[in-house]
Amino acid sequence: MEAIVLSIIKELKLNDDLITNIYNYGSWVYGTNHEKSDRDFLIIMKTDNENKRKRLKFWRDFDYFHSFELRRL
């Protein structure tokens, strides 16, 4: 699992110092995965105020919420 997460961080060119939490969710958490299942991760990062404002506007404009179970890695 750690190798997968590290490769995602590298591919997305994320700064390790800004990552606060990583959660795994989806079929692998529920135990319903199969051989073609993908991995689902939610990466929580520190951000500056300008990015925070943009993100809040996005959620106002894109009012979609999906409930799912998270497992902290």
BAFI-320463 format. One line per field, with one value per residue: y, x, z of N, C-alpha, C, CB in turn; residue number from 1. Coordinates in Angstrom, 1 decimal. Glycine has a CB too. Layout:
! residues N
npy	c(Y | ...)
npx	c(X | ...)
npz	c(Z | ...)
capy	c(Y | ...)
capx	c(X | ...)
capz	c(Z | ...)
cpy	c(Y | ...)
cpx	c(X | ...)
cpz	c(Z | ...)
cbpy	c(Y | ...)
cbpx	c(X | ...)
cbpz	c(Z | ...)
num	c(NUM | ...)
! end
This chain:
! residues 73
npy	c(-1.2 | 1.3 | 1.8 | 2.2 | 4.6 | 6.4 | 6.4 | 7.7 | 10.2 | 11.1 | 11.1 | 13.0 | 15.1 | 16.2 | 18.1 | 16.7 | 17.9 | 19.3 | 17.5 | 16.3 | 14.2 | 11.0 | 9.1 | 6.0 | 4.7 | 3.2 | 0.2 | -1.4 | -0.9 | -1.6 | -4.3 | -5.4 | -5.5 | -6.4 | -8.1 | -6.1 | -3.8 | -0.4 | 1.8 | 4.0 | 7.1 | 9.7 | 12.7 | 14.9 | 18.1 | 20.9 | 24.3 | 27.5 | 30.7 | 31.7 | 29.5 | 28.1 | 29.7 | 29.4 | 26.7 | 26.5 | 28.0 | 26.3 | 24.1 | 25.3 | 25.9 | 23.4 | 21.4 | 18.6 | 15.8 | 12.9 | 10.1 | 8.1 | 5.5 | 6.2 | 5.2 | 5.9 | 6.1)
npx	c(0.8 | 1.9 | 3.8 | 2.2 | 0.8 | 3.0 | 3.8 | 1.7 | 1.8 | 4.2 | 3.6 | 1.6 | 3.1 | 3.2 | 3.8 | 5.3 | 5.4 | 3.1 | 1.1 | -1.4 | -3.1 | -4.0 | -6.5 | -8.1 | -10.6 | -13.7 | -14.1 | -12.0 | -11.8 | -14.3 | -14.2 | -15.2 | -13.8 | -12.5 | -10.6 | -10.3 | -10.7 | -10.2 | -8.1 | -9.0 | -8.3 | -8.2 | -6.6 | -5.5 | -4.5 | -2.5 | -3.2 | -3.1 | -4.8 | -5.9 | -6.3 | -8.0 | -10.3 | -11.0 | -11.6 | -13.8 | -15.7 | -15.9 | -17.2 | -19.6 | -20.7 | -20.7 | -22.6 | -22.5 | -22.6 | -21.2 | -21.7 | -19.3 | -17.3 | -14.3 | -11.0 | -8.3 | -4.9)
npz	c(0.0 | 0.8 | -1.2 | -3.4 | -2.6 | -2.4 | -5.1 | -6.2 | -5.0 | -6.1 | -8.8 | -9.0 | -8.2 | -5.6 | -2.7 | 0.0 | 2.6 | 2.8 | 2.9 | 5.0 | 5.8 | 4.6 | 3.1 | 2.5 | 0.5 | -0.7 | -2.7 | -1.9 | 0.8 | 1.7 | 1.2 | -1.1 | -3.5 | -6.7 | -9.3 | -11.2 | -9.9 | -8.9 | -7.0 | -4.4 | -3.1 | -0.8 | -0.4 | 2.0 | 2.2 | 3.4 | 2.8 | 1.2 | 1.9 | -0.5 | -2.3 | -0.7 | -0.7 | -3.5 | -3.5 | -1.8 | -3.3 | -5.5 | -4.3 | -3.6 | -6.1 | -7.2 | -6.1 | -4.9 | -3.0 | -1.7 | 0.2 | 2.0 | 3.4 | 5.1 | 5.6 | 7.5 | 6.5)
capy	c(0.0 | 2.4 | 2.0 | 2.8 | 6.0 | 7.1 | 6.6 | 8.7 | 11.5 | 11.4 | 11.3 | 14.3 | 16.1 | 16.8 | 18.4 | 15.9 | 18.7 | 19.9 | 16.5 | 16.1 | 12.9 | 10.2 | 8.2 | 5.0 | 4.5 | 2.5 | -1.2 | -2.0 | -0.7 | -2.4 | -5.7 | -5.8 | -5.3 | -7.6 | -8.0 | -4.9 | -2.7 | 0.6 | 2.2 | 5.3 | 7.8 | 11.1 | 13.3 | 16.1 | 19.0 | 22.3 | 25.2 | 28.9 | 31.2 | 31.9 | 28.2 | 27.8 | 30.4 | 28.8 | 25.4 | 26.8 | 28.4 | 25.1 | 23.3 | 26.0 | 25.7 | 22.0 | 20.9 | 17.1 | 15.1 | 11.4 | 9.5 | 6.9 | 5.3 | 6.5 | 4.6 | 6.6 | 5.3)
capx	c(0.0 | 2.8 | 4.4 | 1.1 | 0.6 | 4.2 | 3.8 | 0.6 | 2.3 | 5.2 | 3.0 | 0.9 | 4.0 | 2.7 | 4.8 | 5.1 | 5.3 | 1.8 | 0.1 | -1.7 | -3.7 | -4.4 | -7.6 | -8.4 | -12.1 | -14.2 | -14.3 | -10.9 | -12.2 | -15.5 | -13.9 | -15.9 | -13.0 | -12.3 | -9.3 | -10.2 | -11.0 | -9.2 | -7.9 | -9.6 | -7.6 | -8.5 | -5.4 | -5.8 | -3.3 | -2.5 | -3.4 | -3.1 | -6.2 | -6.5 | -6.7 | -9.2 | -11.5 | -11.4 | -12.2 | -15.1 | -16.5 | -16.2 | -18.2 | -20.9 | -21.1 | -20.8 | -23.3 | -22.7 | -21.9 | -21.3 | -21.2 | -18.6 | -16.5 | -12.9 | -10.0 | -7.0 | -3.7)
capz	c(0.0 | 0.9 | -2.5 | -4.2 | -2.2 | -2.7 | -6.5 | -6.5 | -4.6 | -7.0 | -10.1 | -8.9 | -7.9 | -4.4 | -1.6 | 1.2 | 3.7 | 2.8 | 3.1 | 6.5 | 6.0 | 3.4 | 3.4 | 1.5 | 0.6 | -1.9 | -2.7 | -1.1 | 2.2 | 2.0 | 0.9 | -2.3 | -4.6 | -7.6 | -9.9 | -12.0 | -9.0 | -8.8 | -5.6 | -4.1 | -2.1 | -0.5 | 0.1 | 2.6 | 2.2 | 3.9 | 1.6 | 1.5 | 1.9 | -1.9 | -2.7 | 0.2 | -1.3 | -4.7 | -3.2 | -1.2 | -4.4 | -6.2 | -3.6 | -3.7 | -7.5 | -7.6 | -4.9 | -4.9 | -1.8 | -1.8 | 1.5 | 1.9 | 4.5 | 5.0 | 6.5 | 7.6 | 6.3)
cpy	c(1.3 | 2.8 | 2.7 | 4.3 | 6.8 | 7.4 | 7.7 | 10.1 | 12.0 | 11.8 | 12.7 | 15.4 | 16.9 | 17.0 | 17.6 | 16.7 | 19.3 | 18.8 | 16.3 | 14.8 | 12.3 | 9.2 | 7.2 | 4.8 | 3.6 | 1.0 | -1.9 | -1.9 | -1.6 | -3.9 | -6.3 | -5.6 | -6.6 | -7.3 | -6.7 | -3.6 | -1.7 | 0.9 | 3.6 | 5.9 | 9.2 | 11.7 | 14.7 | 16.9 | 20.3 | 23.1 | 26.6 | 29.5 | 31.4 | 30.6 | 27.8 | 28.4 | 29.8 | 27.5 | 25.6 | 27.2 | 27.2 | 24.3 | 24.0 | 25.8 | 24.3 | 21.3 | 19.4 | 16.5 | 13.7 | 10.9 | 8.2 | 6.7 | 5.5 | 5.7 | 5.4 | 5.7 | 5.7)
cpx	c(0.9 | 3.4 | 3.4 | 0.9 | 1.8 | 4.3 | 2.8 | 1.1 | 3.4 | 4.6 | 2.2 | 1.8 | 3.6 | 3.9 | 4.4 | 4.8 | 3.9 | 0.7 | -0.2 | -2.3 | -4.0 | -5.4 | -7.8 | -9.9 | -12.5 | -14.1 | -13.2 | -11.2 | -13.3 | -15.3 | -14.7 | -15.1 | -12.8 | -11.0 | -9.2 | -10.5 | -9.8 | -9.0 | -8.4 | -8.9 | -8.1 | -7.3 | -5.8 | -4.5 | -3.6 | -2.6 | -3.3 | -4.6 | -6.8 | -7.0 | -8.0 | -10.4 | -12.0 | -12.1 | -13.6 | -16.1 | -16.9 | -17.3 | -19.6 | -21.5 | -21.4 | -21.4 | -23.6 | -21.9 | -22.2 | -20.8 | -20.5 | -17.7 | -15.0 | -12.1 | -8.7 | -5.9 | -2.6)
cpz	c(0.0 | -0.4 | -3.5 | -3.9 | -2.6 | -4.2 | -6.9 | -6.2 | -5.6 | -8.4 | -10.1 | -8.5 | -6.6 | -3.4 | -0.4 | 2.5 | 3.9 | 3.0 | 4.6 | 6.7 | 4.6 | 3.8 | 2.2 | 1.7 | -0.6 | -1.6 | -1.9 | 0.4 | 2.6 | 1.8 | -0.3 | -3.6 | -5.4 | -8.4 | -10.8 | -11.2 | -8.9 | -7.3 | -5.5 | -2.9 | -2.0 | 0.2 | 0.7 | 2.7 | 2.9 | 2.6 | 2.1 | 1.4 | 0.5 | -2.4 | -1.9 | -0.4 | -2.6 | -4.5 | -2.7 | -2.3 | -5.2 | -5.6 | -3.6 | -5.1 | -7.9 | -6.3 | -5.0 | -3.8 | -1.9 | -0.4 | 1.3 | 3.1 | 4.2 | 6.0 | 6.4 | 7.4 | 7.3)
cbpy	c(0.0 | 2.2 | 0.7 | 2.1 | 6.0 | 6.4 | 5.3 | 8.4 | 11.4 | 10.3 | 10.2 | 14.1 | 17.1 | 15.9 | 19.9 | 15.0 | 19.8 | 20.6 | 15.2 | 17.2 | 13.0 | 9.6 | 8.9 | 3.7 | 5.8 | 2.8 | -1.8 | -1.4 | 0.8 | -2.0 | -6.5 | -5.0 | -4.8 | -7.8 | -9.2 | -5.0 | -3.1 | 1.9 | 2.1 | 5.2 | 7.7 | 11.3 | 13.4 | 15.9 | 19.1 | 22.6 | 24.9 | 29.8 | 32.5 | 32.5 | 27.2 | 28.2 | 31.9 | 28.6 | 24.6 | 27.8 | 29.5 | 24.3 | 23.0 | 27.6 | 26.3 | 21.4 | 21.7 | 16.5 | 15.8 | 10.8 | 9.3 | 6.9 | 3.8 | 8.0 | 3.1 | 7.4 | 5.4)
cbpx	c(-0.9 | 3.9 | 4.9 | -0.2 | 0.4 | 5.5 | 3.6 | -0.7 | 3.0 | 6.2 | 2.0 | -0.2 | 4.3 | 1.6 | 4.9 | 6.3 | 6.3 | 1.5 | 0.6 | -2.7 | -5.1 | -3.1 | -8.9 | -7.6 | -12.9 | -13.3 | -14.3 | -9.6 | -12.5 | -16.7 | -14.3 | -17.2 | -11.6 | -13.5 | -9.1 | -11.1 | -11.3 | -9.5 | -6.3 | -11.1 | -6.1 | -9.8 | -4.3 | -6.5 | -2.8 | -1.2 | -4.7 | -2.2 | -6.2 | -5.4 | -5.6 | -9.0 | -11.1 | -10.1 | -11.3 | -15.1 | -15.8 | -14.9 | -17.8 | -20.8 | -20.1 | -19.5 | -24.6 | -22.2 | -22.3 | -20.5 | -22.4 | -17.6 | -16.7 | -12.7 | -9.8 | -6.9 | -3.2)
cbpz	c(1.2 | 2.0 | -3.1 | -4.1 | -0.6 | -2.3 | -7.2 | -5.7 | -3.2 | -7.2 | -10.4 | -7.8 | -9.0 | -3.7 | -1.4 | 1.5 | 3.7 | 1.5 | 2.4 | 6.9 | 6.8 | 2.6 | 3.8 | 1.7 | 0.6 | -3.1 | -4.1 | -1.4 | 2.5 | 1.1 | 2.1 | -2.4 | -4.2 | -8.5 | -10.8 | -13.2 | -7.6 | -9.6 | -5.2 | -3.9 | -2.3 | 0.3 | -1.0 | 4.0 | 0.8 | 4.7 | 0.9 | 0.6 | 2.6 | -2.8 | -2.6 | 1.6 | -1.5 | -5.6 | -2.2 | -0.1 | -5.3 | -6.4 | -2.2 | -3.4 | -8.5 | -8.0 | -4.6 | -6.3 | -0.5 | -3.0 | 2.5 | 0.6 | 5.0 | 5.2 | 6.1 | 8.9 | 4.8)
num	c(1 | 2 | 3 | 4 | 5 | 6 | 7 | 8 | 9 | 10 | 11 | 12 | 13 | 14 | 15 | 16 | 17 | 18 | 19 | 20 | 21 | 22 | 23 | 24 | 25 | 26 | 27 | 28 | 29 | 30 | 31 | 32 | 33 | 34 | 35 | 36 | 37 | 38 | 39 | 40 | 41 | 42 | 43 | 44 | 45 | 46 | 47 | 48 | 49 | 50 | 51 | 52 | 53 | 54 | 55 | 56 | 57 | 58 | 59 | 60 | 61 | 62 | 63 | 64 | 65 | 66 | 67 | 68 | 69 | 70 | 71 | 72 | 73)
! end
